[in-house]
Amino acid sequence: MYQPMPPENLNSHILTVLGLPLLNKLQQLEILFERCTVRQIQEIYPLIVHSIFGINGNPLGWGLRITTMENASHSFNRLQHFFGVNGIWMHVCHRLLNETTKFDIDIHLLPRKFIGMLQAGPMFYADLINIDPLKHQVSTLSLNAFDFYIFHFALYALQPLHTINPIAMQIHNERTKTIYQYLATEYLDNFLPQYPDASIEPSNFSSSVKAPQQMPVQALQPQRKLRYLKLPSSYRNGNNNASGAVSGNTSPQSVDSSDATCRAHVWRSESVLHFFVDIWLRYDIESEHHLPSSDFVRGVRTLVKQIHFFANAAHVDHSPLCALRKQSLTMVKVSIYGFLCSLIDRWPLDSSLSVVLELWLSYIQPWRYTLGSNNHRTVGVLYEPPITNAFDGFIMDNLIVYTHIFMLLLPRFERLDYTVYRNAYMLHRLVKTFSQQDLVQRLQRFERLHTGHNYGVDSPQRQVNMLNKSLNNSYNAQWNPSVSSDMPKLFSESMHMKIHNFLYLISMVRNSVLTNIISALRKEILERQRSEGYLKNLFKKFIGESSQDELTLRDISRIPEVLRQCIDAFCRTFDVDQESLSMHESLQTEASPTASPSSQNFSFFDPNNSINSSKLTPMQMSLNASNMLDTVDPALLPIKSNEIKPLVKVLHIISESINERFGSRLEACYEREDFFGKLARQMLCAPMTEKWFEKSSGNVEFYEKQLPARVSLRPLASISSLCLMAISLCFGHFWCGFPSVGILILCVVFLMYRILLAVLS
């Protein structure tokens, strides 16, 4: 039983509630929804939606894209409970569902490409658009409560929060999952279900919101195709078929009761599919000043995977959703190629390229997202689903997405630094995808078919029809006009040579990692351990502490094997003679001593310490660039997970003050040759040369800075050091009666340990 709130207090009260902190706001809104009538909720509903997503205000909104389980677990759980598919908010949206309650969105607030799509008059939006009678253009969208929320939810992903908020910038560079990503996954899985017998929640609502009805023509609705807007000639308000687009020949008079029943059960799935695909895949990457964030690309990948699951179950689904399942992949195909090309063109050349790579690999592998492959997956067991003939139509229909995207990525992979393990693993993911079963053989066969010369056919569509008949495949493949005979072919002689040269580059990098980088890093670690002494190394092994160099060596040691597997798989897949790579490499090795004695240790810099690129080949530039690394003061390295962040900053300030005041004395003591000098070398950080690259002026400049012997108190901020001090305090309290005695004993033991190291050195 709802207790109505006085109308005069509602507006002021909702503004007060929306200004509260998040947890208090959620609590007050739950109380408000229980007290308000449907009419009152309808009045404040747009204000709440605008507040959630930061419309005309703080772009963070309620922080859905910066809240994670790691940084705010309580807020994460409360938001999940509030916005889930069976949460309070979704039930409020369904309370407002009826045929008359509509909420308008100004067309000028929408993305440019989305507006262009609306001007083309797609059938799904025919009963949602309002037309300006003077300009004869779309002016607003009128949406019911559910569509209004889902539409804004999809738009919220386009906000460039990673450029305006430091928290979002940090989160979007990691693989942490925000509550927004969690909710997007939950909505897609619920409204685009994998299993045919799955129920769409919430199920207890009036289902006659979007059922087709015979309604009179609106006063502002044109009867003919306009110059600025294309609409079907048989258009009437509410005339949508079960699939939501494509077939525009059905008139209101031909809509029977069965069609109305079907539409009543699937309209929410229609809305979710159209809004997410039309908004996300029409992100104008080329015109936007900022790139989309990594979490947005991961969200698009989640959408692609869910649509694969949704579409692949069409052959076993006999419910009203079947027609929508068959249409879903076609909707994605319209925009995915341009979306991927724009991403690849502008994405930076670093390890974050993996999010774009994984999106592409997810789209071109629909066989991984079927009910059968989902049932075969077990924890800890790698399952490779087979590529059956049922997917030949998809491969043929998306041939350009396989071949041309591969050719776009290859030059960018040539410029990656493979001394970084994540980059080597990216290459491994690419090779692993194209080496599975006979995927490349299928691509080669379909690409040859598209040329038409070897088959004696006179039109592309006839080629497609012939292939469909020969495969006895029910997939409705349509000729893609982007695939023309003038476009470079993946299986051509020129591409074969490019792949050969790429593999030679990878083999050279692998040998460089094996012979130079790993051995040099091991030598540095051994020299450092030798200088620290046996007892200190034994103590480190006892507490299980690993240095940053040892962790780096662990990653780099895995690179040669990963690159070897990539070379082997590439050679098998693209029919490259692996022996020719070895011969080419041996010829380079034999020719190098005859050139000049200095060529074995070739460097960017001439004797004048300036760069002379005229002597460099692209291969030498790549190998030299991979060896040019920053060297910074260990006290300035990023804070590690086993350190207390505020304490690191405080100890750094104290260390800097000590070094500024007593720097000359510390340096003189470090240089002494007597026992006190040996002890100082055990207590202080050794002198070093900092090296880094500066890009602020627009050009990359190399800088060096000499650091003297200095004090660094940062090790005291580690959790292991704090635990050791806590144990000392407890020891002093229980055994001596004074906690300070325990700290004093610890300091004496530490000093004796350092004196012993100085004597042994």
TAMO-V478209 format. One record per backbone hydrogen bond with DSSP energy under -1.0 kcal/mol. NH is the residue of the N-H (numbers start at 0). CO is the residue of the C=O. If there is no record, write none. Layout:
# TAMO-V478209
nh & co
NH & CO
NH & CO
This chain:
# TAMO-V478209
nh & co
8 & 5
12 & 8
13 & 9
14 & 10
15 & 11
16 & 12
17 & 13
19 & 16
24 & 20
25 & 21
26 & 22
27 & 23
28 & 24
29 & 25
30 & 26
31 & 27
32 & 28
33 & 29
34 & 30
35 & 31
40 & 36
41 & 37
42 & 38
43 & 39
44 & 40
47 & 43
48 & 44
49 & 45
50 & 46
51 & 47
52 & 48
54 & 49
56 & 53
60 & 57
61 & 51
62 & 59
65 & 62
66 & 62
71 & 67
75 & 71
76 & 72
77 & 73
78 & 74
79 & 75
80 & 76
81 & 77
82 & 78
83 & 79
86 & 83
88 & 81
90 & 86
91 & 87
92 & 88
93 & 89
94 & 90
95 & 91
102 & 142
104 & 140
106 & 138
108 & 105
109 & 106
114 & 110
115 & 111
116 & 112
117 & 113
118 & 114
120 & 117
125 & 122
127 & 124
128 & 124
129 & 139
131 & 136
135 & 131
138 & 129
139 & 129
140 & 104
141 & 127
142 & 102
147 & 143
148 & 144
149 & 145
150 & 146
151 & 147
152 & 148
153 & 149
154 & 150
155 & 151
157 & 154
158 & 155
160 & 158
162 & 159
163 & 160
164 & 160
168 & 164
169 & 165
170 & 166
171 & 167
173 & 170
178 & 66
179 & 63
181 & 177
182 & 178
183 & 179
184 & 180
185 & 181
186 & 182
187 & 183
188 & 184
189 & 185
190 & 186
191 & 187
197 & 194
204 & 202
214 & 212
220 & 217
225 & 228
229 & 118
234 & 231
238 & 235
239 & 237
246 & 244
253 & 250
254 & 251
259 & 255
260 & 256
261 & 257
262 & 258
263 & 259
265 & 261
266 & 262
269 & 265
270 & 266
271 & 267
272 & 268
273 & 269
274 & 270
275 & 271
276 & 272
277 & 273
278 & 274
279 & 275
280 & 276
282 & 279
284 & 282
287 & 283
296 & 292
297 & 293
298 & 294
299 & 295
300 & 296
301 & 297
302 & 298
303 & 299
304 & 300
305 & 301
306 & 302
307 & 303
308 & 304
309 & 305
310 & 306
311 & 307
313 & 310
315 & 312
321 & 318
324 & 320
325 & 321
326 & 322
327 & 323
330 & 326
331 & 327
332 & 328
333 & 329
334 & 331
335 & 331
338 & 334
339 & 335
340 & 336
341 & 337
342 & 338
343 & 339
344 & 340
345 & 341
346 & 342
349 & 347
352 & 349
353 & 350
354 & 351
356 & 352
357 & 353
358 & 354
359 & 355
360 & 356
361 & 357
362 & 358
363 & 359
367 & 364
368 & 365
373 & 369
374 & 370
375 & 371
380 & 377
390 & 387
391 & 388
394 & 390
395 & 391
396 & 392
397 & 393
398 & 395
401 & 397
402 & 398
403 & 399
404 & 399
405 & 401
406 & 402
407 & 403
408 & 404
409 & 405
412 & 408
413 & 409
419 & 416
423 & 419
424 & 420
425 & 421
426 & 422
427 & 423
428 & 424
429 & 425
430 & 426
431 & 427
432 & 428
433 & 429
434 & 430
438 & 435
441 & 437
442 & 438
443 & 439
444 & 440
445 & 441
446 & 442
447 & 443
448 & 444
449 & 445
450 & 446
451 & 447
456 & 451
462 & 458
463 & 459
464 & 460
465 & 461
466 & 462
467 & 463
468 & 464
469 & 465
470 & 466
471 & 467
472 & 467
476 & 474
482 & 479
483 & 481
486 & 483
495 & 491
496 & 492
497 & 493
498 & 494
499 & 495
500 & 496
501 & 497
502 & 498
503 & 499
504 & 500
505 & 501
506 & 502
507 & 503
508 & 504
509 & 505
510 & 506
511 & 507
512 & 508
513 & 509
514 & 510
515 & 511
516 & 511
517 & 512
519 & 515
520 & 516
521 & 517
522 & 518
523 & 519
524 & 520
525 & 521
526 & 522
527 & 523
528 & 524
529 & 525
530 & 526
531 & 527
532 & 528
536 & 532
537 & 533
538 & 534
539 & 535
540 & 536
541 & 537
542 & 538
544 & 539
550 & 546
551 & 547
552 & 548
553 & 549
554 & 550
555 & 551
556 & 552
557 & 554
558 & 555
561 & 557
562 & 558
563 & 559
564 & 560
565 & 561
566 & 562
567 & 563
568 & 564
569 & 565
570 & 566
571 & 567
572 & 568
573 & 569
575 & 570
581 & 577
582 & 578
583 & 579
584 & 580
585 & 581
586 & 582
587 & 583
588 & 584
589 & 585
590 & 586
591 & 587
595 & 591
598 & 595
601 & 598
605 & 609
608 & 605
611 & 603
615 & 612
620 & 616
621 & 617
622 & 618
623 & 619
624 & 620
625 & 621
628 & 626
630 & 690
635 & 632
636 & 633
642 & 639
643 & 716
647 & 643
648 & 644
649 & 645
650 & 646
651 & 647
652 & 648
653 & 649
654 & 650
655 & 651
656 & 652
657 & 653
658 & 654
659 & 655
660 & 656
661 & 657
665 & 661
666 & 662
667 & 663
668 & 664
669 & 665
670 & 666
677 & 673
678 & 674
679 & 675
680 & 676
682 & 678
683 & 679
684 & 709
687 & 706
689 & 704
690 & 630
691 & 702
693 & 700
697 & 694
700 & 693
702 & 691
704 & 689
706 & 687
709 & 684
715 & 712
716 & 713
717 & 714
718 & 641
721 & 717
722 & 718
723 & 719
724 & 720
725 & 721
726 & 722
727 & 723
728 & 724
729 & 725
730 & 726
731 & 727
732 & 728
733 & 729
734 & 730
735 & 731
737 & 731
740 & 737
742 & 738
743 & 739
744 & 740
745 & 741
746 & 742
747 & 743
748 & 744
749 & 745
750 & 746
751 & 747
752 & 748
753 & 749
754 & 750
755 & 751
756 & 752
757 & 753
758 & 754
759 & 755
760 & 756
